[in-house]
Each structure stands twice: as structure tokens, then as C-alpha cells.
């Protein structure tokens, strides 16, 4: 597969255009939803495209207990920056304008081969409540397309993780010391 875009027309049905390396394309309906990103982003998002889960780690480094999940409603997907210089076009195919405005009835989102869409840690909604968590070891997972609403060539690259140790000082300030990271979604 080469390029995948998402769009919809009233009544907000999300579809994908999938172009194949050998030529040809297919217009495919998905069960994905779209949600207005009125959290300072002011454009449409693919609902729950990536989900974050936080777990405690036991003494052997295995996840334990219930997960805490993020509050991010979704992601606008577009060619933000080059990821692989040997793959795809030097120029972006999909720009932020494709994420639309509130009254938009048609969106054109996607990632071109060789491009990435990075969400910085400080964008709204990318947080998990840690009130009540005791000092200790934790693992946070980022999982793309957790509900399997998109057809993919492989799902083996849809998850990554970061381990960290949460601690508090005498004043009650919280600190996180990063540990193992990986795998890198490629």
C-alpha cells in the first residue's frame, strides 16, 4: 500500500482511498469516527486514532492492575515532517488544511510514504491523570488503531511504550525518571 487518506461526506461517513504500489486504488469505507477538535486545535480529528494506557509494573517488570487511559479525543493526520528521505515525495501531499474547519463536509487527511505526523507532548488532551498514583514503576503504551477500524498492511508496528519511575520529593513535587523505551513504530 502506498497512500491512505480519510474523507467523508454527509452524513459523516469516513472512507479511505488506498493506492497500491502496482497501480490502481480502492475506495474503502471504515468504522472510524470523526470528532471536532475544539480543544485549541480547531479542526476535525479521527476519533481515538491513538490511545494511551498507563499501567503499574510489578517487581518483575510486568504490567499489573487496571489501566488509566488518556483523554485525547483524536488526531488530525497530515504530512507534518519527512521521516524517511529515501521514501515518497519530497513535498507533502496532505497538509493541515485537509483537517478542515467546523463546517467542513469533506476532509482529506493522510500520511504519504516517507512522512510522519508528530504530536508533541504538550498538545491538549495528551495526558493521563496521575493523582493517587503511588511512587513506583510504570509503563505507558501508545496504541494506534486499537479498534482495528483501518485496513493495514501490518499491525505489528501499532504499539510503542515508555517505562518510568514516578517519585515524589519532600514538598510533594512529582518526578518521572525515564527507563526503557520501544519498540519504535516503523
C-alpha beads as a LAMMPS data file, in Angstrom:
LAMMPS data file: protein, C-alpha beads

186 atoms
185 bonds

1 atom types
1 bond types

-500.0 500.0 xlo xhi
-500.0 500.0 ylo yhi
-500.0 500.0 zlo zhi

Masses

1 110.0

Atoms # bond

1 1 1 0.000 0.000 0.000
2 1 1 1.164 3.500 -0.727
3 1 1 -1.101 6.294 0.344
4 1 1 -4.131 6.320 2.596
5 1 1 -6.472 9.262 3.021
6 1 1 -9.597 9.765 5.066
7 1 1 -12.558 11.843 3.997
8 1 1 -16.295 11.990 4.490
9 1 1 -19.434 13.443 3.080
10 1 1 -22.727 13.983 4.859
11 1 1 -23.721 12.026 6.916
12 1 1 -20.107 11.922 8.071
13 1 1 -19.104 8.516 6.773
14 1 1 -15.340 8.053 6.841
15 1 1 -13.755 6.388 3.870
16 1 1 -10.193 5.691 2.825
17 1 1 -8.549 5.797 -0.544
18 1 1 -5.859 3.163 -0.738
19 1 1 -3.395 3.317 -3.619
20 1 1 -1.365 0.210 -4.386
21 1 1 2.297 0.036 -5.440
22 1 1 1.430 -1.890 -8.607
23 1 1 -1.153 0.708 -9.621
24 1 1 -4.838 1.114 -9.000
25 1 1 -6.712 2.321 -5.971
26 1 1 -9.643 1.330 -3.837
27 1 1 -12.231 3.480 -2.016
28 1 1 -12.915 1.730 1.331
29 1 1 -15.496 2.582 3.998
30 1 1 -14.283 2.452 7.630
31 1 1 -15.930 2.347 11.030
32 1 1 -13.733 5.257 12.143
33 1 1 -15.425 8.308 13.590
34 1 1 -14.589 11.977 13.337
35 1 1 -14.816 14.476 16.160
36 1 1 -14.400 18.238 16.214
37 1 1 -11.111 19.111 17.938
38 1 1 -12.377 22.151 19.792
39 1 1 -9.593 21.782 22.358
40 1 1 -7.458 24.537 20.876
41 1 1 -6.781 22.618 17.674
42 1 1 -9.929 23.906 15.929
43 1 1 -10.113 21.217 13.234
44 1 1 -11.519 17.714 12.760
45 1 1 -9.845 14.635 14.236
46 1 1 -10.045 10.915 13.541
47 1 1 -11.617 9.750 16.802
48 1 1 -9.308 7.792 19.135
49 1 1 -6.762 7.178 16.345
50 1 1 -4.082 6.694 19.017
51 1 1 -4.863 5.753 22.626
52 1 1 -2.509 5.940 25.615
53 1 1 -2.685 3.473 28.527
54 1 1 -0.765 3.711 31.807
55 1 1 -0.088 0.618 33.922
56 1 1 1.816 -0.065 37.127
57 1 1 4.734 -2.514 36.863
58 1 1 5.220 -5.331 39.344
59 1 1 8.569 -6.436 40.824
60 1 1 9.363 -8.487 37.697
61 1 1 8.668 -5.562 35.345
62 1 1 5.297 -6.878 34.117
63 1 1 2.173 -4.714 33.832
64 1 1 -0.308 -5.151 36.631
65 1 1 -3.653 -3.743 37.694
66 1 1 -6.151 -1.638 35.765
67 1 1 -5.035 0.841 33.110
68 1 1 -5.507 4.576 33.252
69 1 1 -6.363 5.911 29.805
70 1 1 -5.794 9.313 28.217
71 1 1 -8.441 11.916 27.416
72 1 1 -7.318 12.805 23.857
73 1 1 -10.341 12.695 21.574
74 1 1 -8.468 12.124 18.343
75 1 1 -5.827 13.159 15.873
76 1 1 -5.717 15.165 12.665
77 1 1 -3.405 13.217 10.371
78 1 1 -1.224 15.004 7.808
79 1 1 2.300 15.160 6.347
80 1 1 3.979 17.100 9.159
81 1 1 7.657 16.287 8.517
82 1 1 9.887 13.987 6.491
83 1 1 10.664 10.727 8.295
84 1 1 12.490 8.709 5.620
85 1 1 14.358 10.640 2.948
86 1 1 14.513 7.618 0.629
87 1 1 10.755 7.065 0.519
88 1 1 7.986 9.041 -1.154
89 1 1 7.786 12.586 -2.421
90 1 1 9.994 15.412 -1.156
91 1 1 6.887 17.594 -0.908
92 1 1 3.908 16.904 1.379
93 1 1 0.732 15.617 -0.247
94 1 1 -1.509 16.222 2.783
95 1 1 -1.329 19.458 4.734
96 1 1 -3.088 20.693 7.860
97 1 1 -5.808 22.372 5.768
98 1 1 -7.142 18.872 4.996
99 1 1 -8.274 18.577 8.625
100 1 1 -10.988 21.109 7.794
101 1 1 -12.969 23.703 9.641
102 1 1 -16.019 23.193 11.832
103 1 1 -18.460 23.480 8.905
104 1 1 -16.455 21.202 6.602
105 1 1 -18.337 18.348 4.964
106 1 1 -15.266 16.893 3.256
107 1 1 -11.854 16.182 4.759
108 1 1 -8.678 14.985 3.109
109 1 1 -6.283 13.631 5.727
110 1 1 -3.467 11.190 5.288
111 1 1 0.178 10.271 5.591
112 1 1 2.310 9.936 2.491
113 1 1 5.110 7.368 2.276
114 1 1 8.213 8.774 3.977
115 1 1 6.283 11.322 6.043
116 1 1 5.364 11.452 9.748
117 1 1 2.833 13.327 11.848
118 1 1 4.326 14.087 15.270
119 1 1 2.199 15.188 18.196
120 1 1 4.313 16.992 20.757
121 1 1 3.795 16.058 24.400
122 1 1 2.338 19.450 25.306
123 1 1 -0.642 19.475 22.913
124 1 1 -4.063 19.468 24.646
125 1 1 -5.634 16.197 25.739
126 1 1 -2.468 14.107 25.751
127 1 1 -2.411 13.470 29.444
128 1 1 -3.356 10.809 31.937
129 1 1 -4.476 11.671 35.450
130 1 1 -1.856 10.522 37.972
131 1 1 -3.500 11.784 41.164
132 1 1 -3.452 8.965 43.688
133 1 1 -0.666 7.002 41.999
134 1 1 1.936 5.859 44.494
135 1 1 5.626 6.281 43.800
136 1 1 6.845 3.323 41.785
137 1 1 7.485 1.881 38.340
138 1 1 5.041 2.371 35.469
139 1 1 4.676 1.750 31.731
140 1 1 2.738 3.908 29.299
141 1 1 1.658 2.461 25.959
142 1 1 0.700 4.362 22.801
143 1 1 -1.512 2.191 20.583
144 1 1 -2.533 3.218 17.057
145 1 1 -5.821 1.969 15.587
146 1 1 -6.635 -0.005 18.724
147 1 1 -10.152 -0.738 17.451
148 1 1 -8.822 -2.015 14.076
149 1 1 -11.058 0.296 12.039
150 1 1 -8.427 0.825 9.324
151 1 1 -7.160 -1.778 6.897
152 1 1 -3.404 -2.030 7.364
153 1 1 -0.597 -3.912 5.706
154 1 1 0.610 -4.895 9.185
155 1 1 -0.487 -4.216 12.755
156 1 1 2.839 -5.260 14.251
157 1 1 4.017 -1.623 14.353
158 1 1 0.968 -0.103 16.079
159 1 1 2.287 -0.043 19.637
160 1 1 5.168 1.534 21.487
161 1 1 5.889 2.080 25.168
162 1 1 7.919 4.009 27.723
163 1 1 8.808 2.777 31.220
164 1 1 9.355 5.297 34.004
165 1 1 9.781 5.557 37.750
166 1 1 7.470 8.013 39.491
167 1 1 8.776 9.604 42.681
168 1 1 7.935 12.493 44.985
169 1 1 10.147 14.879 46.910
170 1 1 9.543 16.169 50.471
171 1 1 7.408 19.042 49.103
172 1 1 5.126 16.682 47.180
173 1 1 6.519 17.540 43.735
174 1 1 6.275 14.573 41.321
175 1 1 9.149 13.437 39.089
176 1 1 9.398 10.821 36.368
177 1 1 12.710 9.164 35.520
178 1 1 12.520 7.526 32.081
179 1 1 13.635 3.933 31.628
180 1 1 13.240 1.515 28.712
181 1 1 11.653 2.796 25.501
182 1 1 10.442 0.902 22.483
183 1 1 9.794 -0.518 20.082
184 1 1 9.929 2.345 17.606
185 1 1 6.905 2.190 15.267
186 1 1 8.303 1.929 11.745

Bonds

1 1 1 2
2 1 2 3
3 1 3 4
4 1 4 5
5 1 5 6
6 1 6 7
7 1 7 8
8 1 8 9
9 1 9 10
10 1 10 11
11 1 11 12
12 1 12 13
13 1 13 14
14 1 14 15
15 1 15 16
16 1 16 17
17 1 17 18
18 1 18 19
19 1 19 20
20 1 20 21
21 1 21 22
22 1 22 23
23 1 23 24
24 1 24 25
25 1 25 26
26 1 26 27
27 1 27 28
28 1 28 29
29 1 29 30
30 1 30 31
31 1 31 32
32 1 32 33
33 1 33 34
34 1 34 35
35 1 35 36
36 1 36 37
37 1 37 38
38 1 38 39
39 1 39 40
40 1 40 41
41 1 41 42
42 1 42 43
43 1 43 44
44 1 44 45
45 1 45 46
46 1 46 47
47 1 47 48
48 1 48 49
49 1 49 50
50 1 50 51
51 1 51 52
52 1 52 53
53 1 53 54
54 1 54 55
55 1 55 56
56 1 56 57
57 1 57 58
58 1 58 59
59 1 59 60
60 1 60 61
61 1 61 62
62 1 62 63
63 1 63 64
64 1 64 65
65 1 65 66
66 1 66 67
67 1 67 68
68 1 68 69
69 1 69 70
70 1 70 71
71 1 71 72
72 1 72 73
73 1 73 74
74 1 74 75
75 1 75 76
76 1 76 77
77 1 77 78
78 1 78 79
79 1 79 80
80 1 80 81
81 1 81 82
82 1 82 83
83 1 83 84
84 1 84 85
85 1 85 86
86 1 86 87
87 1 87 88
88 1 88 89
89 1 89 90
90 1 90 91
91 1 91 92
92 1 92 93
93 1 93 94
94 1 94 95
95 1 95 96
96 1 96 97
97 1 97 98
98 1 98 99
99 1 99 100
100 1 100 101
101 1 101 102
102 1 102 103
103 1 103 104
104 1 104 105
105 1 105 106
106 1 106 107
107 1 107 108
108 1 108 109
109 1 109 110
110 1 110 111
111 1 111 112
112 1 112 113
113 1 113 114
114 1 114 115
115 1 115 116
116 1 116 117
117 1 117 118
118 1 118 119
119 1 119 120
120 1 120 121
121 1 121 122
122 1 122 123
123 1 123 124
124 1 124 125
125 1 125 126
126 1 126 127
127 1 127 128
128 1 128 129
129 1 129 130
130 1 130 131
131 1 131 132
132 1 132 133
133 1 133 134
134 1 134 135
135 1 135 136
136 1 136 137
137 1 137 138
138 1 138 139
139 1 139 140
140 1 140 141
141 1 141 142
142 1 142 143
143 1 143 144
144 1 144 145
145 1 145 146
146 1 146 147
147 1 147 148
148 1 148 149
149 1 149 150
150 1 150 151
151 1 151 152
152 1 152 153
153 1 153 154
154 1 154 155
155 1 155 156
156 1 156 157
157 1 157 158
158 1 158 159
159 1 159 160
160 1 160 161
161 1 161 162
162 1 162 163
163 1 163 164
164 1 164 165
165 1 165 166
166 1 166 167
167 1 167 168
168 1 168 169
169 1 169 170
170 1 170 171
171 1 171 172
172 1 172 173
173 1 173 174
174 1 174 175
175 1 175 176
176 1 176 177
177 1 177 178
178 1 178 179
179 1 179 180
180 1 180 181
181 1 181 182
182 1 182 183
183 1 183 184
184 1 184 185
185 1 185 186
